[in-house]
Amino acid sequence: MKNPKIKTRVVHSQTKSAWNVVGESLGCKYKIARVPYFVTEDDVISERNRKEALEHAEFISYCFNKSDQIIGL
């Protein structure tokens, strides 16, 4: 497996109900992943979906940011 050596962060999409994992390095691929969530009329379900999507996006970002340690295992 090749180490991507990309530093990422999680930001909310400006146009969609989704969290984006984006690269921080200039000149590298910008959007790494989009983690969408479903919005309903029920605020409790929508908030739960939003939090779960954020957790998944943070996990993806963490894996990219800690790729040296993960590949070293």
C-alpha positions as CSV (number, residue, x, y, z in Angstrom):
1,M,0.0,0.0,0.0
2,K,1.3,3.4,-1.0
3,N,1.3,6.2,1.7
4,P,-0.7,9.2,0.3
5,K,1.1,11.7,2.7
6,I,-1.9,14.0,2.5
7,K,-3.0,16.2,5.4
8,T,-6.7,16.7,5.5
9,R,-9.5,18.5,7.5
10,V,-13.3,18.2,7.7
11,V,-15.5,21.0,6.5
12,H,-19.2,21.3,5.8
13,S,-20.3,21.5,2.2
14,Q,-21.6,24.9,1.2
15,T,-24.2,23.6,-1.2
16,K,-25.2,20.1,0.1
17,S,-26.1,18.3,3.2
18,A,-22.7,16.7,3.6
19,W,-19.3,16.9,5.3
20,N,-16.3,17.1,3.0
21,V,-12.8,15.8,3.7
22,V,-10.5,18.2,2.0
23,G,-6.7,18.3,1.5
24,E,-4.8,21.2,3.1
25,S,-1.7,21.1,0.8
26,L,-1.6,23.6,-2.1
27,G,-1.4,21.8,-5.4
28,C,-2.7,18.5,-4.2
29,K,-6.1,16.9,-4.7
30,Y,-8.6,19.2,-2.8
31,K,-11.7,17.1,-2.2
32,I,-10.9,13.6,-0.8
33,A,-14.3,12.5,0.2
34,R,-17.9,13.6,0.6
35,V,-20.0,12.1,3.5
36,P,-23.6,13.0,2.9
37,Y,-26.4,12.8,5.5
38,F,-30.2,12.7,5.1
39,V,-32.3,15.6,6.4
40,T,-35.9,14.9,7.4
41,E,-38.7,16.9,9.0
42,D,-37.8,15.2,12.3
43,D,-35.0,17.3,13.9
44,V,-33.9,14.4,16.1
45,I,-33.3,12.0,13.2
46,S,-31.6,14.8,11.1
47,E,-29.3,15.7,13.9
48,R,-28.4,12.1,14.6
49,N,-27.6,11.6,10.8
50,R,-25.5,14.7,10.8
51,K,-23.5,13.7,13.8
52,E,-22.9,10.2,12.4
53,A,-21.8,11.6,9.1
54,L,-19.4,13.9,10.9
55,E,-17.9,11.0,12.8
56,H,-17.3,9.1,9.6
57,A,-15.7,12.1,7.9
58,E,-13.5,12.7,10.9
59,F,-12.4,9.0,10.8
60,I,-11.5,9.3,7.1
61,S,-9.6,12.5,7.8
62,Y,-7.8,10.8,10.8
63,C,-6.7,7.9,8.6
64,F,-5.1,10.2,6.1
65,N,-3.5,12.4,8.7
66,K,-2.1,9.3,10.6
67,S,-1.2,7.3,7.5
68,D,2.5,6.9,8.6
69,Q,1.4,5.2,11.7
70,I,-1.3,3.1,10.1
71,I,1.0,1.8,7.3
72,G,3.7,1.1,9.9
73,L,1.6,-1.4,11.7
